[in-house]
Amino acid sequence: MLRCIERPILVHVLVLALCVSAGDDDFHWTKNERGPFHYGTFPTGFSWGAGSSAYQTEGAWNIDGKGMSIWDAFAHTKGKIYLNDTGDSSCDGYYKFKDDVNLMKDMKLNHYRFSISWPRILPNGLKSEHINEKGMKYYDDLINHLLDNKITPIVTLYHWDLPQVLEERYGGWQNISMVNYFNDFANLCFERFGNRVKYWITFNNPWSVAVEGYETGEHAPGLKLRGTGAYKAAHHIIKAHAKVWHTYDTQWRSKQKGFVGMSVSADWGEPVDLSNQRDIEAAERYVQFYMGWFATPIFNGDYPQVMKDYVGRKSAQQGLGVSRLPVFSPQEKSYVKGTCDFLGIGHFTTRYITQKNYPSGRGSSYFTDRDLVELVDPRWPDPGSEWLYSVPWGFRRLLNFIKTQYGNPMIYVTENGVSEKMQCTELCDDWRMLYFRDYINEMLKAINDGVNVKGYTAWSLLDKFEWDEGYSERFGLYYVDFRSKNKPRYPKASVQYYKRIISSNGFPNQREVESWKRKAGELCSSSNQLLAADPLIGHMEMVSEIVVPTVCTLCILLSAVFLMFLLRIRF
C-alpha cells in the first residue's frame, strides 16, 4: 500500500572534460534491476568527501564586518523557524575551522565542500561598494588550512544566503540585475581564491531557492508568488550560472585550470505501475520538473519540452496570453548551452509517481502544473525527516537516467545523507551506517553500469542549522552539542563506518564489510559516555561563567553597604 505525500519538501567535484548532450531515448523505464549487494571497489582516484554550507555552520552572523543575509532576516522573524532557532552561532565554524579540518584529516577525506557567504565578503552584495577583507581572510585561511592537510576544497558560491540588501533594493532573484551582481561576486572569488580552488559550484539546489523561497515561502526570503515566482527566480539563476561559467572560461580557465558546475537537487521518481504509460510519463515529468528544470538548459540550451508544454497549456487554460514559464531567446539558448564542466547531484530519496489531473480552477502553482501525485511505500525506512525515506535503488536509477539523458557527463555527488529526529541523543547511528552502505553501493553499481561518477560527498560533516527545521534534525557525521558554549563535536558510529569505506575505496569483501558495523558500534559507545557527561560540563560552565560572577558581585555590593553602615555609625 502506498501513502500520499501531502506537501513536497526539499531535501535537501572534480572533472576532466566538458559535458556533452545526448538524446533521452536510451533509458529503460520498465527495467528496474535491483540486484544483490555488490562487493567491489571504486576506480582509482575516486574522491571521497563531506560537506557543509556557510549559513548552516559558520555562525558569527554579524562579526568582523559581515553583512546581513536573507536567512539572517528570515530566521530573526518569529514563527518562521521551528522553535524560533537561528543560525546566529550554529556550529561556530567561523572560529573552529581548524578543529573541523582536523576531523576531516582523521577521516582521510579527499575533499571538503563548503560555501562562501556572499554577504561575509560583500556586506552590501556589491563589489563596487565595499569588500570586507576580514571575510576574505577567513576563507583564505580555511582554504590554505585544507590544502596544508592535503584536502581539496570544493567551493559553492551560492548556498542560499543572498545579501539582504539585494533582496530589499531589487527583489532578489526576481530581478534580472542579480545576474550581473552574482557575476561580480563570483569573479572576485575567482580572482582571490582561484589560484588554489579548482572546483567551483555556482548554485546549490536552485530548486529550493526558487520553489521554497519564491513559491511556497517556506524558506528565505519567504515570498509566496505562486505560479510565477519560482519560474522567474529559476530563469535568472540559470542565466547567472551561465554568465559566471563564461566569465571563468574566458578570464580564468587558462591560468587557473579549474572547473565550474552546478549542483542540482535530484531525487528520483519511479512510476507506480511500470506497465502503465501514463505513470511512466508522470514519473519522467516529476524528474524533468525537478532536476531537468536546471540541468537541461545548461546541457541542451532550453527547458525540458514537457515543462514548456505543461506550463504553457495550464497558462492558456487560465486565460493568460503567454506562458508563465519564461522563454530563452535564441541567443540566450546558445549562451546557456554547454555551461557545464561537471554536474553536481544532491540526492536523498525517491518517490513513487502517478498521473493526476489538476483542474485549472485550482489556481496556478508549480506543483499543480506537473499533473502528478507523489507517493511513498510505508515499508521504506523513515529515520528522521518527514520527507526522507531510504530507497537506495532509486539512486542507481537516477544516475543511469542522467547518463542517457545528458550524454554521460562527469558527475560529482555533492550531497547524500540521512537525518535523525529524536529527543534523546544516540551516537550509535545504525540507520545512517546502513543508509551510507546501501546508497554508496548503488552508486558503485551505477559506475559498473558505465555512469561517469568521479566523487562522493557525504552530507554532512557536522550537525548544523537545518533551515526551517532549526536544530530539530541532524544530518551530521559528527554530533554537535549546541547546548554547550564550546559546541564540542562527538563522532557518531557513521564516522568510523564511512572512514572504512574511504580507506577500502569501497566494499572489498563480505567478511570485512560485515565487521565494520560491529567495530564502529564499539567505538561509538565510548563517545556516548563522553556526551552523557556533557550536561555536567555544561552545568560547570554555567556555574563558572554565571553563578560565580553573580555571587562575587553580590558580595562586593554587600561589603560596600556594610562598610557604609559602619562609617555612618562611627561618625
Summary of the structure (lengths in Angstrom):
residues: 571
radius of gyration: 25.1
end to end distance: 91.5
largest distance: 104.0
contacts: 1995
relative contact order: 0.14
helix: 47%
strand: 14%
